[in-house]
């Protein structure tokens, strides 16, 4: 990417951030994608989950599913080296359930 294009891309991220902070689901979704894939911004799964959670709160099922998949994969990778996670009555492991409660509370 040329230096000029990179500056324009960074400016676009700033615009998406402003829109996301103002509640734009489209901007929140775009930021989640950028963070998830490390496009223009440093790859950051936590920021991707944060923005997907905001979109999911507005009722976007696709974003909710993607967020849950990321949380589940993150939770599973943390427990690969540990003991089997404790299951709750609904079948979710306790760490994942706690993360979801924190996001949607």
Secondary structure, DSSP 4 states (H G I P E B T S, - for coil): --HHHHHHHHHHHHHHHHHHHTT-HHHHHHHHHHHHHTSSS---HHHHHHHHHHHHHTT-HHHHHHHHHHHHHHHHHHHSSSPPPPBPTTS-BHHHHHHHHHHH-
